[in-house]
């Protein structure tokens, strides 16, 4: 019932920045929590950042804390991930996810009800 579409990925040199967007279609404000995950080839999905839609409490993976910022523009039904000081190890497919109600851990994929198709981020050294 809710569709998520990521955009903003691309190739960037180490130290550069990208801003990912996740547009929500349907009723995005039915979601209690939204987050970003990433997955590199041969690796498991890992939580990058998440945000409560009410109150704005955020979570970040230790590897991105201080470099990435998650935000939500309710008027545009869009969630963002501002990524600064990018490193080669940030290279991955980045996925937007939404939970009707976050009943589990924010960084656990099984906690989410909806997923986007992903947008590729490649960071070169």
C-alpha positions in Angstrom: 0.0 0.0 0.0 3.0 2.2 0.5 5.6 2.4 -2.3 9.1 3.8 -1.7 11.4 5.0 -4.5 15.0 5.9 -3.9 17.1 8.4 -5.9 20.2 10.4 -5.7 22.8 7.6 -5.9 25.9 7.8 -8.1 29.6 7.8 -8.2 31.7 10.1 -6.1 35.3 10.4 -5.0 36.3 9.8 -1.4 35.6 12.8 0.7 32.7 13.9 -1.5 29.0 14.1 -0.7 25.7 12.7 -2.0 22.1 13.2 -0.9 19.8 10.3 -1.2 16.0 10.8 -1.4 13.2 8.3 -0.7 9.9 9.4 -2.1 6.9 7.7 -0.4 3.7 7.0 -2.3 0.4 6.1 -0.7 0.1 7.2 2.9 3.6 7.7 4.1 2.5 9.1 7.4 1.0 5.8 8.3 4.7 4.8 8.9 5.9 5.1 12.4 9.6 4.7 11.4 11.7 5.0 8.3 15.3 4.1 7.7 18.1 3.6 5.3 19.9 0.3 4.8 22.8 -0.6 2.6 24.2 -3.8 1.1 27.4 -4.5 -0.6 27.8 -7.6 -2.8 28.3 -10.7 -0.8 27.5 -8.9 2.5 24.4 -8.7 4.7 22.1 -5.7 4.8 23.1 -3.3 7.5 21.2 -0.4 9.0 22.7 3.0 8.2 20.2 5.4 9.8 16.6 5.6 10.9 14.1 8.2 12.1 10.9 8.2 14.0 8.3 10.1 11.9 6.8 11.6 15.1 9.3 13.3 17.3 12.3 12.9 15.0 14.4 10.7 17.2 17.2 9.3 15.0 19.6 6.4 15.0 22.8 5.9 13.2 25.3 3.1 12.6 28.6 3.8 14.3 30.4 3.8 11.0 28.4 6.7 9.7 27.7 8.7 12.8 28.9 12.3 12.3 29.1 11.9 8.5 25.5 11.1 7.5 22.3 12.9 8.4 18.8 11.4 8.1 15.9 13.8 7.7 12.3 13.8 6.6 10.3 16.5 4.7 6.7 15.7 5.5 5.3 18.2 3.1 7.1 16.5 0.2 6.6 12.9 1.5 10.3 12.4 1.2 13.0 11.1 3.4 16.7 12.1 2.9 20.1 10.8 3.7 22.8 13.4 3.5 26.1 11.6 3.1 29.3 13.6 3.7 32.9 12.6 3.9 32.2 9.5 1.9 34.6 6.6 2.0 35.2 3.7 -0.3 33.7 1.4 2.3 30.4 3.3 2.0 30.0 1.8 -1.5 26.8 -0.3 -1.6 23.3 -0.4 -2.8 21.2 1.8 -0.5 17.7 0.9 0.3 14.9 3.0 1.9 12.6 1.1 4.3 9.5 2.0 6.2 7.8 0.4 9.2 4.2 0.8 10.1 5.2 0.4 13.6 8.8 -0.2 14.7 8.3 -3.1 17.1 11.8 -4.3 16.8 15.3 -3.0 16.4 15.8 -0.1 14.0 18.7 -1.8 12.3 17.0 -5.1 11.8 15.6 -5.6 8.3 12.8 -7.8 9.6 11.4 -4.8 11.5 10.3 -3.1 8.3 7.2 -3.5 6.2 8.1 -1.7 3.0 11.2 -1.5 0.9 12.4 0.5 -2.1 14.3 -0.9 -5.0 17.6 0.7 -4.0 20.0 3.2 -5.4 23.7 2.5 -6.0 26.4 4.5 -4.3 29.9 4.1 -5.4 32.8 5.9 -3.7 36.2 5.7 -5.4 39.5 6.3 -3.7 
